[in-house]
């Protein structure tokens, strides 16, 4: 683990610097975890001051960082305007490529920031190039549910490779993977803030020009907003990594507020379901919403768990998380039984099979996390066991996404 590497190399500045540059956020988390044991050593004190120093001003990066963003802005704008330039239908182009543009930008950001070499990133590069070719050739011949499944699962498959790049070419399911999960919460918060600011700016700009009777709305959105959309999450990721203090307190606050609320809401929802008159086994739309709730609860659970591993929290909050995990298991069990029933009743379909596999994975994941969480709450296991359980299934999600995206069109 990274903590052991830090402890064993305290007298080797070059090794510590290399470990830090590979993944600064993971290094900081691991170092602060063991600082109480090594704080008597001068090297540890120096590193502690370096890692805990909070600058008064925001870090805006260097000129090379903004050169990267300038290049990415031009590249993203070109590919977002690709349909207009080459006369391609937007309905054909964007479902296949919009998510790939964003994924490419995030991967490029991490490669640039960590200065990763080709020997490290080549698996991710091959996966990306293959996916781009696949999305723009093979799906042209498929329609309906299969096409929707491909468009959903290819980005999931690629996002696991983004995690591989984020942790410096290591296994996302390894010790550094927890930092990748934590990054998601901070990224969502920062992206939402930037998107809100852009929305307010757009409203102000359009209304100002309306005052002088210039109707710029069509061109503003077609060429401005559309071109900039893929840049927003990349800019958010850059700001989060350069200024972790910006959202380091907001994300845990959101988790602390909404986890108990979601626990109570889900408990009431499950209790009221038998009296609602809705049939989970025959109502397709209701089952779809039910699975959506499950995915949302899973995301909140993993996000909340990733926050409690950063520092100690109250026993009450720990028990709320255990309760939420158990409710997620019950929710998953109901959804899984409904899907199996529909398979037996109505036969095999691509959608049913894809959801069945996803639910099996989530069921196993939540069960494993719940087991480790209960052991941690009862003080029988270290917090690292909870962290490992959270990242353990990431490669399996990627493998299932690849199976659905690349094999289902051949089978169905």
C-alpha positions in Angstrom: 0.0 0.0 0.0 1.0 3.6 -0.5 1.2 4.2 3.3 3.9 1.5 3.6 5.8 2.9 0.7 5.9 6.3 2.4 7.0 4.9 5.7 9.8 2.9 4.2 11.1 5.8 2.1 11.0 8.7 4.4 14.8 9.0 4.2 14.7 9.0 0.4 13.5 12.4 -0.9 13.6 11.4 -4.6 11.4 8.4 -4.0 8.9 10.4 -2.0 8.8 13.1 -4.6 8.1 10.5 -7.3 5.3 8.9 -5.3 3.8 12.4 -4.8 3.9 13.3 -8.4 2.3 10.1 -9.5 -0.9 11.0 -7.7 -0.8 14.0 -5.3 -4.2 13.6 -3.8 -3.6 9.9 -3.0 -0.2 10.6 -1.6 -1.7 13.4 0.7 -4.4 11.1 1.9 -2.0 8.2 2.7 0.5 10.5 4.3 -2.0 12.2 6.7 -3.3 8.8 7.6 0.1 7.7 9.1 1.4 11.1 10.1 0.7 10.5 13.8 3.1 7.5 13.7 6.0 9.4 11.9 5.6 13.0 13.1 8.8 12.8 15.2 10.9 12.6 12.0 12.0 15.8 10.4 11.3 14.7 6.9 7.7 13.9 7.9 7.3 17.3 9.5 8.5 19.0 6.3 6.1 17.0 4.1 3.3 17.7 6.5 3.8 21.4 6.2 4.0 21.1 2.4 0.8 19.0 2.1 -1.3 21.0 4.6 -0.4 24.4 3.5 -3.4 26.3 2.2 -2.7 29.1 -0.2 -4.6 32.3 0.2 -5.2 32.7 -3.5 -6.5 30.2 -6.0 -4.0 28.2 -8.1 -4.6 29.0 -11.7 -1.8 26.8 -13.1 1.0 27.8 -15.4 1.0 29.0 -19.0 1.5 25.5 -20.2 -1.8 24.5 -18.5 -3.7 27.2 -20.3 -2.0 26.3 -23.5 -3.4 22.8 -23.0 -6.9 24.2 -22.5 -6.5 26.4 -25.5 -5.7 23.4 -27.7 -8.4 21.3 -26.1 -11.0 24.1 -26.7 -10.1 24.2 -30.4 -10.2 20.4 -30.7 -13.5 20.1 -28.8 -15.1 22.9 -30.7 -14.1 21.3 -34.0 -15.6 17.9 -33.1 -18.8 19.5 -31.7 -19.2 21.4 -34.9 -18.4 18.4 -37.0 -22.0 17.8 -38.2 -22.3 21.4 -39.5 -18.9 21.3 -41.2 -19.3 18.0 -43.0 -23.1 18.0 -43.4 -23.8 15.1 -41.0 -27.1 14.7 -39.2 -26.7 15.8 -35.5 -29.1 13.0 -34.6 -26.7 10.5 -36.1 -23.4 12.1 -34.8 -24.0 13.2 -31.2 -25.5 10.0 -29.7 -22.3 8.2 -30.9 -19.7 10.8 -30.2 -20.7 13.4 -27.5 -19.7 11.2 -24.5 -16.5 10.2 -26.3 -15.4 13.8 -26.6 -15.8 14.4 -22.9 -14.1 11.1 -21.9 -11.2 12.0 -24.2 -10.8 15.4 -22.7 -10.7 14.0 -19.1 -8.2 11.4 -20.0 -6.0 13.9 -21.8 -6.1 16.2 -18.8 -4.8 13.4 -16.5 -2.1 12.4 -18.9 -1.0 16.0 -19.3 -1.0 16.7 -15.5 0.9 13.6 -14.6 3.2 13.7 -17.7 2.5 10.0 -18.3 4.4 8.2 -21.0 3.1 6.2 -23.9 4.3 3.0 -22.2 1.8 3.7 -19.5 -1.2 5.0 -21.4 -1.2 2.7 -24.5 -4.0 0.4 -23.2 -6.3 3.3 -22.7 -5.3 4.8 -26.0 -6.1 1.6 -27.9 -9.5 1.3 -26.0 -10.4 4.8 -27.0 -9.4 4.5 -30.7 -11.2 1.2 -31.0 -14.3 2.6 -29.3 -14.4 5.7 -31.6 -14.1 3.4 -34.7 -16.7 1.0 -33.3 -19.2 3.7 -32.4 -19.0 5.3 -35.8 -19.0 2.1 -37.9 -20.8 -0.8 -36.3 -23.7 1.0 -34.7 -24.7 2.4 -38.1 -26.2 -1.0 -38.8 -28.1 -1.5 -35.5 -31.2 0.3 -34.2 -33.5 0.4 -31.3 -32.7 -1.0 -27.9 -29.3 -2.4 -28.9 -28.1 1.0 -30.2 -29.2 2.7 -26.9 -27.3 0.0 -24.9 -24.2 0.6 -27.0 -24.3 4.3 -26.5 -24.7 3.9 -22.7 -22.1 1.2 -22.1 -19.2 2.3 -24.3 -18.6 5.5 -22.2 -18.8 3.3 -19.0 -16.2 1.0 -20.5 -13.9 3.9 -21.3 -14.4 5.6 -18.0 -12.7 2.7 -16.3 -9.7 3.5 -18.5 -9.9 7.1 -17.4 -9.6 5.7 -13.8 -6.6 3.7 -14.9 -5.0 7.0 -16.2 -6.0 8.9 -13.1 -4.1 6.5 -10.8 -1.0 6.7 -13.0 -1.4 3.5 -14.9 -2.2 1.4 -11.8 -5.2 -0.9 -11.2 -8.3 1.3 -10.5 -9.4 -1.4 -8.1 -6.1 -1.0 -6.1 -5.4 1.2 -3.1 -5.3 4.4 -5.3 -8.7 3.8 -6.7 -10.4 5.4 -3.7 -9.0 8.7 -4.8 -10.7 8.2 -8.2 -14.0 7.7 -6.5 -13.6 10.7 -4.3 -12.7 12.8 -7.4 -16.2 12.1 -8.8 -18.0 14.0 -6.0 -15.7 17.0 -6.2 -16.0 16.9 -10.0 -19.8 16.9 -9.9 -19.9 19.9 -7.5 -17.4 22.0 -9.5 -19.0 21.1 -12.8 -22.4 22.2 -11.5 -21.0 25.5 -10.2 -19.3 26.2 -13.5 -22.4 25.2 -15.5 -24.6 27.5 -13.3 -22.2 30.4 -13.8 -22.2 29.8 -17.6 -26.0 29.7 -17.6 -26.2 33.0 -15.8 -23.7 34.5 -18.2 -25.6 33.2 -21.2 -28.9 34.7 -19.9 -27.2 38.0 -19.3 -25.5 38.1 -22.7 -28.6 37.2 -24.7 -30.8 39.7 -22.9 -28.3 42.5 -23.3 -28.3 42.0 -27.0 -32.0 41.8 -27.0 -32.1 45.4 -25.7 -30.4 46.6 -28.9 -32.6 44.3 -31.0 -29.9 41.9 -32.0 -31.2 38.3 -32.0 -28.0 36.3 -31.3 -29.7 33.4 -29.4 -29.5 30.9 -32.3 -25.9 31.5 -33.2 -24.8 31.8 -29.5 -26.1 28.4 -28.6 -25.2 26.7 -31.9 -21.6 27.8 -32.0 -20.8 29.0 -28.5 -22.6 26.8 -26.0 -22.4 23.6 -28.0 -18.6 24.1 -28.6 -17.9 24.8 -25.0 -20.0 22.0 -23.4 -17.2 19.4 -23.4 -14.7 21.8 -21.9 -16.7 22.4 -18.7 -16.1 19.1 -17.0 -12.4 19.2 -18.1 -12.0 22.7 -16.6 -13.8 21.5 -13.5 -11.4 18.6 -13.1 -8.4 20.9 -13.6 -9.6 23.3 -10.9 -10.4 20.5 -8.5 -7.0 19.0 -8.8 -5.2 22.4 -8.6 -7.4 23.7 -5.7 -8.7 20.7 -3.7 -9.6 23.1 -0.9 -12.4 24.6 -3.1 -14.8 21.7 -2.7 -13.0 19.6 0.0 -15.6 20.8 2.5 -18.6 21.1 0.3 -18.6 17.5 -0.8 -18.6 16.0 2.7 -21.2 18.5 3.8 -23.5 17.4 0.9 -22.9 13.7 1.9 -23.6 14.4 5.6 -26.9 16.2 4.9 -28.3 14.0 2.2 -27.3 10.5 3.4 -29.7 10.6 6.4 -32.4 12.2 4.3 -32.1 9.5 1.6 -32.1 6.8 4.2 -35.4 8.0 5.6 -36.9 8.6 2.2 -35.9 5.2 0.9 -37.2 3.5 4.0 -40.6 5.2 3.6 -40.6 4.4 -0.1 -40.0 0.7 0.4 -42.6 0.6 3.2 -45.2 2.3 1.1 -44.5 0.3 -2.1 -46.8 -2.7 -1.2 -49.7 -0.3 -0.6 -49.2 1.9 -3.7 -51.0 -0.4 -6.1 -47.9 -0.5 -8.4 -46.8 -3.9 -9.6 -43.0 -4.0 -9.8 -43.2 -7.3 -11.7 -45.5 -6.2 -14.5 -45.1 -2.4 -14.7 -42.0 -1.8 -17.0 -41.9 2.0 -16.3 -42.1 1.5 -12.5 -39.3 -1.0 -12.7 -37.2 1.4 -14.7 -37.7 4.2 -12.1 -37.0 1.6 -9.3 -33.7 0.8 -10.9 -32.9 4.5 -11.4 -33.5 5.0 -7.6 -31.1 2.1 -7.0 -28.4 3.6 -9.1 -28.8 6.9 -7.3 -28.6 5.3 -3.9 -25.6 3.3 -4.9 -23.8 6.5 -6.1 -24.6 8.3 -2.9 -23.6 5.3 -0.8 -20.2 5.0 -2.4 -19.7 8.8 -2.3 -20.6 8.9 1.4 -18.3 6.0 2.2 -15.4 7.6 0.3 -15.8 10.6 2.6 -15.8 8.7 5.9 -12.5 7.1 5.0 -10.9 10.5 4.9 -11.5 11.2 8.6 -13.4 9.9 11.6 -17.1 10.5 11.7 -19.7 10.0 14.4 -21.0 6.5 15.2 -24.5 7.7 14.3 -23.4 8.6 10.8 -21.7 5.2 10.5 -24.9 3.4 11.5 -26.9 5.5 9.0 -24.5 4.3 6.3 -25.0 0.7 7.3 -28.7 1.2 7.3 -28.6 2.8 3.8 -26.4 -0.1 2.5 -28.9 -2.7 3.9 -31.8 -0.8 2.3 -29.9 -0.7 -1.0 -29.5 -4.5 -0.8 -33.3 -4.9 -0.3 -34.0 -2.5 -3.2 -31.6 -4.4 -5.4 -33.1 -7.8 -4.4 -36.6 -6.6 -5.3 -35.4 -5.2 -8.6 -33.4 -8.4 -9.4 -36.4 -10.7 -8.6 -38.6 -8.5 -10.9 -36.1 -8.7 -13.7 -35.8 -12.5 -13.4 -39.6 -12.8 -13.4 -39.9 -10.7 -16.5 -37.2 -12.8 -18.2 -39.2 -16.0 -17.4 -42.5 -14.4 -18.3 -41.7 -12.5 -21.5 -38.4 -14.1 -22.6 -34.9 -12.8 -23.2 -34.4 -9.3 -24.6 -31.2 -7.2 -24.8 -32.5 -4.7 -22.2 -33.6 -7.3 -19.7 -30.3 -9.2 -20.0 -28.2 -6.0 -19.7 -30.1 -4.8 -16.6 -29.9 -8.3 -15.1 -26.1 -8.3 -15.3 -25.9 -4.8 -14.0 -28.1 -5.6 -11.0 -26.1 -8.8 -10.2 -22.9 -6.7 -10.2 -24.5 -4.0 -8.0 -25.9 -6.7 -5.6 -22.5 -8.3 -5.2 -20.8 -4.9 -4.8 -23.3 -3.6 -2.2 -23.2 -6.9 -0.3 -19.4 -6.9 -0.1 -19.2 -3.2 0.9 -21.9 -3.8 3.6 -20.0 -6.7 5.0 -16.8 -4.7 5.3 -18.6 -1.6 6.6 -20.3 -3.6 9.4 -16.9 -5.2 10.3 -15.4 -1.7 10.4 -18.2 -0.2 12.6 -17.8 -3.2 15.0 -14.0 -2.3 15.1 -13.1 -5.7 13.6 -11.4 -4.4 10.5 -9.4 -1.3 9.4 -10.9 1.5 7.3 -8.7 0.3 4.4 -10.8 -2.8 4.0 -13.9 -0.6 3.3 -11.9 1.4 0.8 -10.7 -1.7 -1.0 -14.3 -3.1 -1.1 -15.5 0.1 -2.8 -13.0 -0.1 -5.6 -12.9 -3.9 -6.0 -15.7 -4.1 -8.5 -14.6 -1.3 -10.8 -13.0 -3.6 -13.4 -16.0 -5.9 -13.3 -18.3 -2.9 -14.2 -15.9 -2.2 -17.1 -15.9 -5.8 -18.3 -19.7 -6.0 -18.2 -20.0 -2.7 -20.1 -17.6 -4.0 -22.7 -19.6 -7.2 -23.0 -22.9 -5.4 -23.5 -21.4 -2.8 -25.9 -19.4 -5.1 -28.1 -21.0 -8.6 -27.8 -24.7 -7.8 -27.6 -24.9 -6.4 -31.2 -23.5 -9.7 -32.5 -25.8 -11.9 -30.4 -29.1 -9.9 -30.8 
